[in-house]
Amino acid sequence: MHKFPFICMVAALGLLPGSVIHGSSQVVGWGFDASGEATGTAASPTNQMASGVVRLAGEGLTNIVGIAAGYEQSLALSKDGTVIGWGRNDCGQATGRKGGQNGIVTINGVVLSNVIAISSGFLHSLALLNNGTVAAWGNQATVPEGLSNVVAISAGWDHSLALKKDGTVVSWPIQLREGLSNIVAIGASSIMNGEDVVAKADGTLIMCNNGPGGSRSIKGISNVVAVAVGSHVLALTREGTVFEIDCPPVENRRSDVAWLHEGLTNVVAIAAGRSRCLALRGDGTVVVVFGEGFPSFLNPPGDLKNVIGIAAGGMFCLALEKEGP
């Protein structure tokens, strides 16, 4: 497998590319917490914002190597290949079981295992297994028959994307209007009727939809190695810079042109949610790329440091923070 699908797979994991967790780690959440999606414990009805280390049944998560944030649910990938879910679970989107306690993901009563990447959308979640197949749970708990050789996954609002080893993309339950090839990174839209984004092996960026416009190339950007889709589209370049694409355009910006986020360098990972878009720098700090106009409780905690993974959801965010050497 060449390096680009590897980068995309690591992004789906929620882990900084190249990171190996030798010591302990903890998951930190902040933002809206009505269903416990941020911290694992539902906030009070009078104050639905929270920030802190994720704790389930009073215990912090251990041996975590990846994170994912959906609309109101969260996932963590354990070192042993199992997945832990918490937050909103009325469709089973967190744990695979409707309602009930937070905890290990099970599908049809069987613990999900051998997972190497995770992604969570509106009311469903995905896992990429080490044999190249995909598992799904929640409201979109189906996977196309025979889907295999997958190297990256992305769960969107009401659909999912899978990137195959040969550079093709599978979309379900709605197929992308045009066939795609030589793809190295994927991002499914997390907003209703939004556009998906893919990066090609030549470093160019394409926006995709199923409407009259089909797909279109984005100007002003090259060397793309990772993408993220939320309220805005983010693209990470090989040089460690971040570009934004406005969909729909704002501030008189065109929606077919990428705009460089000035002054932001040494970026190693990106995450895009509905209220915050984040960038992770190589020094372990987290920067808000978009969302300054939203309430301040959606900003990263001031004491956040040594971060090796980020995820952005509906109105909350997660970070995987390394502790110790």
Secondary structure, DSSP 4 states (H G I P E B T S, - for coil): --HHHHHHHHHHHT--TT----SEEEEEEEEE-TTSTTTSSPPBTTB-EEEEE-EETTEE--SEEEEEE-SSEEEEEETTS-EEEEE--TTSTTTSSSSS--EE-EETTEE--SEEEEEE-SSEEEEEETTS-EEEEETT----TT--SEEEEEE-SS-EEEEETTS-EEEESS--SS---SEEEEE---STT--EEEEETTS-EEEE-SSTT-EEEPBS---EEEEEESSSEEEEETTS-EEEE-SS--TT--TTB-EE-TT--SEEEEEE-SS-EEEEETTS-EEEEE-TTS-GGGSPPTT--SEEEEEE-SSEEEEEEEE--
